[in-house]
Amino acid sequence: MQRATPQEFSRVLSSMCTEPHPDARAAAERFLATNPGDPGTYETIADIEREVVAQLGEMVSLPEPAGYVTSGGSEANIQALRIARNRANTDDPNVVAPASAHFSFHKAAGMLGLELRTAPLDDERRANTTAMAELADEDTVAVVGVAGTTEHGRVDPIPEIATIADEAGALCHVDAAWGGFHLPFTDHEWDFADAPIDTMTIDPHKLGRAVVPAGGLLARSDELLDALAVETPYLESRSQATLTGTRSGAGVASARAALDALWPDGYRDQAERGQANADWLAAALDERGYSVVEPELPLVAAEIPGTTFEALREMNWRISRTGNGALRVVCMPHVTREMLRAFVDDLDRLK
């Protein structure tokens, strides 16, 4: 059988995954066969997972975090809503989220028997908190904010959303799957120091430079994770709060290695470089007459003709569209200024 080769990143412009840090790649290989889902047997990787959770907690201003390394943001979001549902005292639970919430919340609602109420966005493509407050009621079990939306890179007003959750007696969950490794180097109010958040999604395998899969679920207390616990009678450890059960230690170990190598200075440099690239691309597209959404985080959305988009795809640029059809470019660590110049040059050739 012919040996397949993995996707190169040299023309990948819309992915929220990137090339892992070399230390992360090496650590993943060392711990590939370990199972953090059985911490009583695989004690070393269990210890490393606790260290990862502690390091993530430091990033988001949570001194004593609970949590674990998930398969990705979708699992973390599902688990957060599962916590909310399991803790609530209602037969008709609902969740309030902005229209920009990740599609995993729709998955979660279907899986967990929740009504998902989505509020419109404001003129800046952030959550409209007035509309969210109107949707919340006595059956609301969770109110969701997004710190780095996947389509436009917007940061919702998290303190206001936390207030809505508090007034409804609901859990406040923040989805910072992508933005969480960039936002510590900005002046946004988005983490546990800024608002009474209960749970957060933050993914080392995105801007954190860990291998895939390595997502993250953080909770303010162990008590919140207790709402997920099930008995595991045939394992050395007697209960488990994770969703997937058996997990490879590769993601856990790689997250620890990436954090050790890059937090904080490496991530700060990466954040500054990514934002500079996004600002450069936005300006270049604007100069050429395209309608551009000003980047708040290192993500650029711009309206280009459909024929131009398809022609760029035929040139093997790996690009995607937002829900309304706009070009979407994510300035991940592998995206260089040279790549962006080549992309703009190809765009010019198509005019």
Phi, psi and omega in degrees: 000135180295135183283124180281153176244144181288164178300131172279154182263003189293342178229021179268114185241354184237005182274147172262010168255160184211178177291130180291156174296144181306322179295323179293319179298316181294318180294322179301317181294322181295324187251020186303321187267002179275160185230098177292350174287350176234071189294337178292328179271315184258073189293323183297312181290330175296319176297318180296321179298319177298323178293321177298314180300318178297319179293320176296322177299321177299319181297326187251018175063043177238102190296323183233071186283149164255161178149188178199170179272115184267180175284345180161186182296325181299312179299317181297318179294319177299316182294323178298317179289331175293320173302311182300315180295316185292334181272345188277157178244072179206148177266357184224061188288144175227160178234135179253128181214158175286159179299340180277000181299147182299152182297344178297336178290329174291320174302311183299317180300316179294321181290325190257001180070038180253145170274123178262116179256116183254131181264148177294164178267163176274186184294342179263012179067026173252169180301134174273101187289333175297314178295322179296318179297324180290333181277337183282142178211194185292345178262004178285124182257341179207145173237130190247136170237156182242127178249078183113076183292148187287338182268320185232001177066035181266153179247116180291159176287084189298316179302321178293321179293322177296324177295318177300316179298316181298316181293332178271356184067032185248164174285141175256119180243135177245125176266099177245037185306312180267314187287344189298334178268356177256322189295334177300344183252023176234178178258018178291150172262108190210347189248192187292340176281339185265341186200155178283068179283146177262314182223157180213142170260130178209125192251111174299335183276007172258248180292350179284347174071022171276169175283159174274134002261138176202080174269189180206135171241124176245145177226150183295333184208158175298330180301323178295317178294333179301335179292348180257350192292139172231155179285143178233078192294337183262000178263163176293322172275141193262357176210163185209137181252355184281168180269318189273344182073251178297130178221148174284140176287355182301313181295319180298308183295322180292324177297317178298316182295318180294317179297318179298323184281330194242340183273129355262336193296320180295320178291325177296313178300318179298317180296317180295320180293316180297319180293320178298320178294319179296317179297320179297313181295318179300317179294319180296319179290321178297318179299333182267008173090009179274146177281119188240138171276120182302125184288127174269321172241177185286063178218131183242129173240135182211146178273117175232154181301148180300323179294324178293318178302313182293324178295322177295322176297320179293336174279006177075020169284125181271093185234158179225173181249155167284177180300331180263012172093004181282151172298140182229118180239125180253119184274074178286171183302331180281349181276114183258165175298324178298318176299315183293322177296318178296321178297314179295322177300317177294323176298319178297323181295335183273352181286000000 
